[in-house]
Amino acid sequence: MRKVLVATCAFLLPLSARAQTFPPEASWLPLRCGNAVMTDPYRDFPNAIDERDVVGQPSAAAGFHAADNQFLYLRVRVDGDPMMGTTFRQTVWGFEFDIDTNPATYEILVSASGATGQVAVFHNSTTTIADSPADPADTPPVAVYPFSTHLLVAIAGNSTFGNNPDYFVEMAVPWSELQSLGLGPATPVRVWAGTSTADNALDLDIACEDGAGGPPTLSGTGSDRGPIGGTTGGTGGAGGTGGGVFGPVGENGYEFEGGPSCSCNVGGSSDSPVLLSIALLLLLLNRRPTRNP
């Protein structure tokens, strides 16, 4: 059975071990723009290529979210490897959040900087560049977390924009910190996903924007509005309104789900509830009495 799990999970392989337990594939919900899955064209901005290029299509969303009782998890799909060997490239990946119902401003930024090796949470209290994802957030950040515990890079096996492997950049942020800024699991939000050259803004590629109309605007590229705390079911504005939590990997069987990019605990125990249920079902089927015609 473990050999089967290794083969199934080859589509999404963590590139380095992390202390934080990131969600299994079944728990990720796609963010949505215009009542559709968040997408973004390949190389739609000339200065944003490879790991700076956010990509996505209806069958492989550009941005995702998941949650448990302690963390909000965010995932963005990019065209190139965020790492060069064992070091990160000098790029920033991030998500902006509107919590005040004004689609032309954002109040919170979560970014992961390859230069600093940190996931940072910023508050944006003033507008310097109107209606722009490049509007700089307040500095210094209100909280920072090391990549070693709050970031994961993985190969995205269900898309190959540019005929090369795509990658997920995933980050984990404590709800306690977000709630101190006014963002909780049930808070209706708009979300922007993108890349940047700066830790405190998104000034490169923005999801749901093809670059044809000039620089992206906040009001023209935000996700549908809704709560972001759900992990299963629903199609709410930010990508789902389900309230289920997935629990630690290895304790609920989710890690054995297949699919184009599954996240699993390959080294875990082979006596999970899912495997035991399957074995019991097969046993009952094999012992079912045969009726004579």
C-alpha positions in Angstrom: 0.0 0.0 0.0 2.8 2.4 0.7 4.2 1.9 -2.8 0.8 2.9 -4.2 0.8 6.1 -2.0 4.2 7.0 -3.2 3.2 6.7 -6.9 -0.1 8.5 -6.3 1.6 11.4 -4.5 4.4 12.0 -7.0 2.3 14.7 -8.6 2.8 17.0 -5.6 6.1 16.6 -3.8 7.2 19.0 -1.0 10.6 20.3 -1.9 11.7 20.5 1.8 10.5 19.4 5.2 8.4 21.9 7.1 7.4 22.0 10.8 3.9 23.3 10.1 1.3 20.8 8.9 -0.1 22.1 5.7 -3.5 21.1 4.3 -4.1 17.9 2.3 -5.2 18.5 -1.2 -8.9 17.8 -0.5 -9.0 20.9 1.8 -7.9 23.5 -0.6 -10.6 25.7 -2.1 -10.1 27.8 -5.2 -10.5 31.5 -4.9 -13.0 33.0 -7.4 -13.2 36.0 -9.6 -16.4 37.0 -11.4 -18.2 34.0 -10.1 -15.6 31.7 -11.7 -12.4 30.0 -10.6 -9.5 32.5 -10.2 -7.3 32.2 -13.4 -4.5 34.1 -15.0 -2.8 34.0 -18.4 0.7 32.8 -19.0 3.3 35.6 -19.3 0.6 38.4 -19.4 3.0 40.9 -17.9 6.5 41.3 -19.5 8.4 41.8 -16.2 6.7 38.8 -14.6 8.0 35.5 -15.9 8.8 32.1 -14.4 8.4 32.2 -10.6 7.0 35.8 -10.9 4.3 34.7 -13.3 0.9 33.8 -11.6 -0.9 31.2 -13.8 -4.2 29.5 -13.7 -7.0 28.0 -15.7 -10.5 26.7 -14.9 -9.2 23.2 -14.2 -6.1 24.5 -12.3 -6.9 27.6 -10.2 -4.4 30.4 -9.7 -5.2 30.9 -6.0 -6.5 28.8 -3.2 -7.3 29.0 0.5 -7.8 26.6 3.4 -8.2 26.8 7.1 -8.1 25.1 10.5 -8.7 26.4 14.0 -5.3 28.0 14.2 -4.2 29.0 10.7 -5.3 30.5 7.4 -3.5 28.8 4.6 -2.9 30.5 1.2 -1.7 29.0 -2.0 -0.7 30.7 -5.3 0.3 28.9 -8.6 3.3 30.2 -10.5 5.0 29.1 -13.7 8.6 28.7 -12.5 10.5 27.2 -9.6 10.6 29.7 -6.7 13.9 28.1 -5.6 17.3 27.9 -7.1 19.0 24.9 -5.5 18.5 25.3 -1.8 17.9 29.1 -1.8 14.8 31.1 -2.8 14.8 33.5 -5.7 14.5 37.2 -5.0 10.7 37.3 -5.5 7.7 38.1 -3.3 4.5 36.2 -3.4 1.4 37.5 -1.6 -2.3 38.1 -0.9 -4.1 41.3 -0.2 -7.4 41.5 1.7 -10.2 44.0 1.6 -12.2 44.0 4.8 -13.9 47.4 4.7 -16.2 46.7 1.7 -14.3 49.3 -0.5 -13.0 47.3 -3.5 -10.5 50.0 -4.3 -8.5 49.6 -1.1 -7.0 46.7 0.8 -6.3 46.6 4.5 -4.1 43.5 5.1 -1.2 42.0 3.1 0.3 38.6 3.6 3.6 38.2 1.7 6.4 35.6 1.5 9.7 37.2 0.5 12.5 35.1 -1.0 14.9 37.8 0.0 14.2 37.7 3.7 13.0 34.1 4.0 10.0 35.3 6.0 6.2 35.3 5.7 5.0 38.7 6.8 1.7 40.3 7.8 1.2 44.0 7.0 -1.5 46.5 7.8 -2.4 49.1 5.2 -4.0 52.1 6.9 -3.4 54.8 4.3 -3.7 55.0 0.5 -0.6 56.2 -1.4 -1.4 54.8 -4.9 -5.1 54.9 -5.5 -6.9 51.7 -6.5 -3.7 49.8 -7.0 -2.3 46.5 -5.7 1.0 48.3 -5.7 -0.1 50.6 -3.0 2.5 50.1 -0.2 1.4 48.7 3.1 2.5 50.2 6.4 6.0 49.3 7.6 7.3 47.5 9.6 5.1 44.4 9.3 2.9 43.6 12.3 4.3 40.0 12.4 6.8 37.8 10.6 7.3 34.1 10.5 10.2 32.0 9.2 9.9 30.0 6.0 11.0 26.9 7.9 7.7 26.7 9.7 5.2 28.8 7.7 6.0 28.3 4.0 5.8 25.3 1.6 6.9 25.0 -2.0 5.5 22.1 -4.0 5.3 21.0 -7.6 1.8 21.5 -9.1 1.3 18.3 -11.1 -2.0 19.3 -12.8 -0.7 22.2 -14.9 2.3 22.8 -17.1 2.1 26.4 -18.4 5.0 27.1 -20.8 5.4 23.3 -21.1 7.4 23.2 -17.9 6.4 22.3 -14.3 4.3 24.8 -12.4 4.7 25.3 -8.6 2.6 26.1 -5.6 3.8 28.7 -3.0 1.9 28.0 0.2 1.9 30.1 3.4 0.4 29.6 6.8 -0.7 32.6 9.0 -2.2 32.4 12.5 -5.8 33.5 12.9 -4.8 35.2 16.1 -2.7 37.7 14.2 -5.2 38.2 11.4 -8.1 38.7 13.9 -6.1 41.4 15.6 -6.4 43.3 12.3 -10.1 42.6 11.8 -9.9 39.4 9.6 -11.5 36.3 11.1 -12.8 33.1 9.5 -16.3 34.5 8.9 -15.2 38.0 7.8 -16.4 38.8 4.3 -13.4 39.7 2.2 -12.1 40.4 -1.3 -8.7 38.8 -2.1 -6.0 39.6 -4.6 -3.2 37.1 -5.3 0.0 38.1 -7.0 3.8 38.6 -7.1 6.0 41.5 -6.3 9.5 43.0 -6.1 8.6 44.6 -2.7 7.7 42.9 0.6 4.8 45.4 1.3 3.0 45.5 -2.0 2.0 43.5 -5.1 3.6 45.3 -8.0 4.1 42.5 -10.6 1.6 39.9 -11.8 -1.9 39.9 -10.4 -4.4 37.1 -10.8 -7.6 37.7 -12.8 -5.8 40.4 -14.9 -4.5 39.9 -18.4 -2.4 43.0 -18.7 -4.2 44.3 -21.8 -5.7 47.3 -20.1 -2.6 48.6 -18.5 -1.6 48.3 -14.8 -4.0 46.3 -12.8 -6.5 48.0 -10.4 -7.8 46.7 -7.1 -11.4 47.4 -8.2 -11.0 45.5 -11.4 -9.2 42.3 -10.2 -10.5 41.4 -6.7 -12.0 38.0 -5.9 -15.7 37.7 -5.3 -16.5 38.8 -1.8 -17.2 36.2 1.0 -15.7 34.5 4.0 -12.3 32.8 3.7 -12.4 30.5 6.7 -14.1 27.5 5.1 -12.2 24.4 4.0 -14.8 22.2 2.5 -17.9 22.6 0.4 -19.7 25.7 -0.9 -18.9 28.2 -3.6 -18.9 31.4 -1.6 -17.3 34.6 -2.7 -13.8 34.0 -1.5 -13.9 30.4 -2.6 -16.2 28.5 -0.3 -18.2 28.8 2.9 -17.8 25.4 4.4 -16.8 25.3 8.0 -15.2 22.0 8.2 -11.6 21.6 9.5 -9.3 18.9 8.3 -7.2 18.1 11.4 -3.6 17.0 11.6 -2.2 15.1 8.6 -2.2 11.4 9.4 -5.3 11.4 11.7 -8.3 11.6 9.4 -7.4 9.8 6.1 -7.5 12.9 3.9 -3.9 12.3 2.9 -4.9 9.2 1.0 -7.1 11.0 -1.4 -5.8 10.8 -5.0 -6.0 13.5 -7.7 -3.6 15.5 -9.8 -1.8 17.0 -6.9 -2.2 15.2 -3.6 -0.5 16.1 -0.4 0.2 13.1 1.8 2.0 11.6 4.7 3.8 8.8 2.8 5.7 7.6 5.9 2.6 7.5 8.1 0.9 4.4 9.5 -0.9 2.0 7.1 -3.8 1.4 9.6 -5.7 4.7 8.9 -9.5 4.6 9.2 -9.9 4.9 5.5 -7.8 1.8 4.8 -9.4 -0.2 7.5 -12.9 0.6 6.1 -11.8 -0.4 2.6 -10.4 -3.7 3.9 -13.6 -4.4 5.9 -15.8 -3.7 2.8 -13.7 -6.0 0.6 -14.0 -8.7 3.3 -17.7 -8.4 3.5 -18.1 -8.5 -0.3 -15.9 -11.6 -0.5 -18.0 -13.4 2.1 -21.4 -12.4 0.6 -23.4 -15.7 0.1 -24.1 -16.7 -3.5 -27.7 -17.3 -4.5 -28.6 -20.2 -6.7 -30.4 -19.3 -9.9 
